[in-house]
């Protein structure tokens, strides 16, 4: 299938190439009737214009419906999130989503699944990731966390998380904060991280009923 639609802004690399995602298109399956989504690249062409390449197509077990903007590290690896995909659960019938890495190689782009959400650790990312100077990834899931938060929502009020690179190419997942309702719920968007490690973002609901602005500060 062709490209369907794009959610999130584009990301430049050091060579002026543009990267982005579509939430549909690509591989069609029983779970993704209009395609599970793609990652694409636009490269400046000699003599003007741009060359389009679809560099990865999701297939549901490794994610579906990528959302938000991609982030890129100094080695040219791309990182992003999907809203759906991986394993199906009763509270995530289309999957709870994943965090992924795309690494350039001589034979194309290789996808690595860094984390698949399951509900208690978060579910349904609706924004991009943030990367700090040490290569740690930060993001927010709209739901997940506590099984029932104070407003009675049955699948959790949302989670702020971090993924940290470890030896051997592994990543360590940590949910930094779990919303409970009175402090806000349904966090969305791309959290911001300052030079001191403080994290800033918004929730769409909770607090006085219209959402909150939050700050998370490291305690160590």
C-alpha positions as a LaTeX table, in Angstrom:
\begin{tabular}{lrrr}
\hline
Residue & $x$ (\AA) & $y$ (\AA) & $z$ (\AA) \\
\hline
Unk1 & 0.00 & 0.00 & 0.00 \\
Unk2 & 1.04 & 3.61 & $-0.42$ \\
Unk3 & 1.71 & 6.19 & 2.23 \\
Unk4 & $-1.43$ & 6.96 & 4.20 \\
Unk5 & $-0.92$ & 9.92 & 6.54 \\
Unk6 & 1.77 & 11.44 & 8.73 \\
Unk7 & 1.53 & 12.25 & 12.46 \\
Unk8 & 4.42 & 14.28 & 13.89 \\
Unk9 & 7.06 & 16.60 & 12.52 \\
Unk10 & 10.09 & 15.60 & 10.46 \\
Unk11 & 13.61 & 15.01 & 11.79 \\
Unk12 & 16.85 & 16.14 & 10.09 \\
Unk13 & 20.11 & 14.22 & 10.32 \\
Unk14 & 23.61 & 15.72 & 10.02 \\
Unk15 & 23.58 & 15.24 & 6.22 \\
Unk16 & 20.32 & 17.07 & 5.60 \\
Unk17 & 18.18 & 13.96 & 5.15 \\
Unk18 & 14.63 & 14.10 & 6.48 \\
Unk19 & 12.95 & 11.26 & 8.38 \\
Unk20 & 9.31 & 10.78 & 9.37 \\
Unk21 & 6.57 & 8.24 & 9.98 \\
Unk22 & 3.12 & 7.37 & 8.65 \\
Unk23 & 0.57 & 5.76 & 10.95 \\
Unk24 & $-0.76$ & 3.51 & 8.16 \\
Unk25 & 0.36 & 2.12 & 4.82 \\
Unk26 & 2.99 & $-0.54$ & 4.31 \\
Unk27 & 2.27 & $-4.09$ & 5.52 \\
Unk28 & $-1.43$ & $-5.08$ & 5.56 \\
Unk29 & $-2.53$ & $-7.76$ & 8.03 \\
Unk30 & $-5.60$ & $-8.88$ & 9.97 \\
Unk31 & $-4.65$ & $-6.38$ & 12.68 \\
Unk32 & $-3.72$ & $-3.59$ & 10.23 \\
Unk33 & $-6.28$ & $-3.53$ & 7.43 \\
Unk34 & $-4.87$ & $-0.28$ & 6.02 \\
Unk35 & $-1.25$ & $-1.10$ & 6.82 \\
Unk36 & 0.72 & $-0.99$ & 10.06 \\
Unk37 & 2.65 & 2.17 & 9.21 \\
Unk38 & 6.07 & 3.06 & 7.84 \\
Unk39 & 9.23 & 5.08 & 8.41 \\
Unk40 & 10.45 & 7.09 & 5.43 \\
Unk41 & 13.46 & 9.13 & 4.37 \\
Unk42 & 13.70 & 12.13 & 2.03 \\
Unk43 & 17.21 & 12.80 & 0.73 \\
Unk44 & 18.38 & 15.86 & $-1.25$ \\
Unk45 & 19.01 & 14.83 & $-4.85$ \\
Unk46 & 21.74 & 16.17 & $-7.12$ \\
Unk47 & 20.41 & 18.89 & $-9.37$ \\
Unk48 & 17.58 & 19.72 & $-6.99$ \\
Unk49 & 14.54 & 17.92 & $-5.69$ \\
Unk50 & 14.30 & 15.08 & $-3.19$ \\
Unk51 & 14.49 & 11.28 & $-3.32$ \\
Unk52 & 11.87 & 9.39 & $-1.32$ \\
Unk53 & 12.57 & 6.02 & 0.33 \\
Unk54 & 10.38 & 3.88 & 2.57 \\
Unk55 & 13.03 & 2.52 & 4.94 \\
Unk56 & 10.89 & 0.36 & 7.23 \\
Unk57 & 7.36 & $-1.10$ & 7.29 \\
Unk58 & 5.83 & $-2.26$ & 10.58 \\
Unk59 & 4.14 & $-5.66$ & 10.79 \\
Unk60 & 2.21 & $-5.54$ & 14.13 \\
Unk61 & 4.36 & $-7.99$ & 16.19 \\
Unk62 & 7.13 & $-5.36$ & 16.08 \\
Unk63 & 4.81 & $-2.39$ & 16.36 \\
Unk64 & 2.02 & $-0.64$ & 14.47 \\
Unk65 & 0.84 & 2.96 & 13.96 \\
Unk66 & 4.03 & 4.94 & 14.70 \\
Unk67 & 3.31 & 8.32 & 16.25 \\
Unk68 & 5.17 & 11.52 & 17.02 \\
Unk69 & 8.53 & 12.67 & 15.75 \\
Unk70 & 11.60 & 10.48 & 15.50 \\
Unk71 & 14.77 & 11.36 & 17.39 \\
Unk72 & 18.29 & 10.63 & 16.16 \\
Unk73 & 21.57 & 10.09 & 18.00 \\
Unk74 & 25.15 & 10.94 & 17.02 \\
Unk75 & 25.56 & 7.53 & 15.31 \\
Unk76 & 22.56 & 8.15 & 13.05 \\
Unk77 & 20.25 & 5.68 & 14.80 \\
Unk78 & 16.56 & 6.61 & 14.79 \\
Unk79 & 14.24 & 6.11 & 17.77 \\
Unk80 & 10.48 & 6.29 & 17.96 \\
Unk81 & 7.26 & 4.89 & 19.38 \\
Unk82 & 4.17 & 3.16 & 18.06 \\
Unk83 & 0.67 & 3.56 & 19.43 \\
Unk84 & $-0.35$ & $-0.05$ & 18.71 \\
Unk85 & 1.25 & $-3.40$ & 18.02 \\
Unk86 & 3.15 & $-6.24$ & 19.73 \\
Unk87 & 0.97 & $-8.50$ & 21.92 \\
Unk88 & $-2.82$ & $-8.13$ & 22.12 \\
Unk89 & $-4.44$ & $-7.71$ & 25.55 \\
Unk90 & $-8.06$ & $-7.31$ & 26.62 \\
Unk91 & $-7.34$ & $-3.70$ & 27.60 \\
Unk92 & $-5.16$ & $-3.16$ & 24.49 \\
Unk93 & $-6.96$ & $-5.16$ & 21.78 \\
Unk94 & $-4.71$ & $-3.64$ & 19.11 \\
Unk95 & $-1.58$ & $-4.00$ & 21.25 \\
Unk96 & $-0.12$ & $-1.53$ & 23.76 \\
Unk97 & 2.64 & $-0.22$ & 21.49 \\
Unk98 & 6.44 & $-0.39$ & 21.37 \\
Unk99 & 9.62 & 1.68 & 21.48 \\
Unk100 & 11.90 & 0.94 & 18.51 \\
Unk101 & 15.32 & 1.70 & 17.08 \\
Unk102 & 16.29 & 1.83 & 13.40 \\
Unk103 & 20.01 & 1.50 & 12.69 \\
Unk104 & 21.61 & 2.14 & 9.27 \\
Unk105 & 23.66 & $-0.69$ & 7.74 \\
Unk106 & 25.16 & $-1.62$ & 4.39 \\
Unk107 & 22.08 & $-3.72$ & 3.60 \\
Unk108 & 19.51 & $-1.13$ & 4.68 \\
Unk109 & 17.91 & $-0.26$ & 7.99 \\
Unk110 & 17.67 & $-2.75$ & 10.85 \\
Unk111 & 14.84 & $-2.49$ & 13.40 \\
Unk112 & 15.39 & $-3.37$ & 17.05 \\
Unk113 & 12.51 & $-3.67$ & 19.50 \\
Unk114 & 13.66 & $-1.84$ & 22.63 \\
Unk115 & 10.48 & $-2.28$ & 24.69 \\
Unk116 & 6.95 & $-3.64$ & 24.18 \\
Unk117 & 4.36 & $-2.19$ & 26.55 \\
Unk118 & 2.01 & $-4.53$ & 28.41 \\
Unk119 & $-0.26$ & $-2.20$ & 30.45 \\
Unk120 & 1.14 & $-2.04$ & 33.99 \\
Unk121 & 4.32 & $-0.50$ & 32.55 \\
Unk122 & 2.31 & 1.85 & 30.32 \\
Unk123 & 0.32 & 1.69 & 27.11 \\
Unk124 & $-0.50$ & 3.74 & 24.02 \\
Unk125 & 2.17 & 6.38 & 23.38 \\
Unk126 & 0.66 & 9.45 & 21.68 \\
Unk127 & 3.78 & 11.56 & 21.23 \\
Unk128 & 7.42 & 11.40 & 20.30 \\
Unk129 & 10.46 & 10.64 & 22.42 \\
Unk130 & 13.13 & 12.90 & 23.88 \\
Unk131 & 16.80 & 11.90 & 23.90 \\
Unk132 & 19.35 & 13.38 & 26.31 \\
Unk133 & 23.12 & 13.85 & 25.91 \\
Unk134 & 23.77 & 10.38 & 27.37 \\
Unk135 & 21.46 & 8.65 & 24.88 \\
Unk136 & 18.63 & 8.00 & 27.36 \\
Unk137 & 15.12 & 8.07 & 25.90 \\
Unk138 & 12.12 & 9.64 & 27.66 \\
Unk139 & 8.44 & 9.48 & 26.79 \\
Unk140 & 4.86 & 9.31 & 28.04 \\
Unk141 & 2.12 & 6.71 & 27.64 \\
Unk142 & $-1.44$ & 8.01 & 27.62 \\
Unk143 & $-2.78$ & 5.07 & 29.63 \\
Unk144 & $-1.39$ & 2.20 & 31.70 \\
Unk145 & 0.21 & 2.11 & 35.11 \\
Unk146 & $-2.17$ & 1.69 & 38.03 \\
Unk147 & $-4.94$ & $-0.81$ & 37.17 \\
Unk148 & $-7.53$ & 1.69 & 38.40 \\
Unk149 & $-6.73$ & 5.35 & 39.00 \\
Unk150 & $-8.72$ & 7.67 & 41.21 \\
Unk151 & $-11.13$ & 8.76 & 38.49 \\
Unk152 & $-12.19$ & 5.13 & 38.00 \\
Unk153 & $-10.47$ & 4.68 & 34.64 \\
Unk154 & $-9.86$ & 0.94 & 34.40 \\
Unk155 & $-6.61$ & 0.76 & 32.43 \\
Unk156 & $-4.45$ & 3.29 & 34.22 \\
Unk157 & $-3.92$ & 7.04 & 34.03 \\
Unk158 & $-0.61$ & 7.03 & 32.19 \\
Unk159 & 3.11 & 6.70 & 32.78 \\
Unk160 & 6.30 & 8.72 & 32.26 \\
Unk161 & 9.15 & 6.37 & 31.32 \\
Unk162 & 12.86 & 6.22 & 30.57 \\
Unk163 & 14.85 & 3.76 & 28.46 \\
Unk164 & 18.60 & 3.70 & 29.13 \\
Unk165 & 21.25 & 1.99 & 26.95 \\
Unk166 & 23.15 & $-0.81$ & 28.71 \\
Unk167 & 26.05 & $-3.08$ & 27.79 \\
Unk168 & 25.63 & $-5.62$ & 25.02 \\
Unk169 & 23.09 & $-3.55$ & 23.12 \\
Unk170 & 20.42 & $-4.02$ & 25.79 \\
Unk171 & 18.13 & $-1.31$ & 27.16 \\
Unk172 & 16.79 & $-0.84$ & 30.68 \\
Unk173 & 13.17 & 0.30 & 31.02 \\
Unk174 & 12.04 & 2.31 & 34.04 \\
Unk175 & 8.64 & 3.91 & 34.62 \\
Unk176 & 9.59 & 7.12 & 36.39 \\
Unk177 & 6.12 & 8.23 & 37.39 \\
Unk178 & 2.63 & 6.73 & 37.38 \\
Unk179 & $-0.31$ & 9.14 & 37.30 \\
Unk180 & $-3.24$ & 8.47 & 39.61 \\
Unk181 & $-5.93$ & 10.90 & 38.44 \\
Unk182 & $-5.86$ & 13.73 & 40.96 \\
Unk183 & $-2.36$ & 14.61 & 39.77 \\
Unk184 & $-3.47$ & 14.40 & 36.12 \\
Unk185 & $-4.15$ & 11.65 & 33.61 \\
Unk186 & $-3.72$ & 10.98 & 29.89 \\
Unk187 & $-0.25$ & 12.54 & 29.46 \\
Unk188 & 0.42 & 13.26 & 25.78 \\
Unk189 & 3.06 & 14.81 & 23.61 \\
Unk190 & 6.82 & 14.77 & 23.81 \\
Unk191 & 8.23 & 15.41 & 27.30 \\
Unk192 & 10.99 & 18.02 & 27.56 \\
Unk193 & 14.16 & 17.30 & 29.56 \\
Unk194 & 16.45 & 20.10 & 30.76 \\
Unk195 & 20.19 & 19.98 & 31.46 \\
Unk196 & 19.52 & 19.07 & 35.12 \\
Unk197 & 17.39 & 16.05 & 34.21 \\
Unk198 & 14.04 & 17.63 & 35.07 \\
Unk199 & 11.16 & 16.44 & 32.87 \\
Unk200 & 8.28 & 18.70 & 31.80 \\
Unk201 & 5.01 & 17.90 & 30.03 \\
Unk202 & 1.23 & 18.09 & 30.07 \\
Unk203 & $-1.76$ & 15.87 & 30.76 \\
Unk204 & $-5.03$ & 16.33 & 28.90 \\
Unk205 & $-7.24$ & 15.67 & 31.92 \\
Unk206 & $-7.12$ & 15.51 & 35.71 \\
Unk207 & $-6.25$ & 18.10 & 38.32 \\
Unk208 & $-9.03$ & 20.70 & 38.18 \\
Unk209 & $-10.58$ & 18.84 & 35.27 \\
Unk210 & $-8.71$ & 20.44 & 32.38 \\
Unk211 & $-5.33$ & 18.75 & 32.65 \\
Unk212 & $-2.05$ & 19.63 & 34.33 \\
Unk213 & 1.40 & 20.84 & 33.52 \\
Unk214 & 3.88 & 18.63 & 35.37 \\
Unk215 & 7.54 & 18.65 & 36.35 \\
Unk216 & 9.44 & 15.55 & 37.45 \\
Unk217 & 12.75 & 16.13 & 39.22 \\
Unk218 & 15.41 & 13.45 & 39.90 \\
Unk219 & 15.90 & 12.72 & 43.61 \\
Unk220 & 19.41 & 11.26 & 43.40 \\
\hline
\end{tabular}
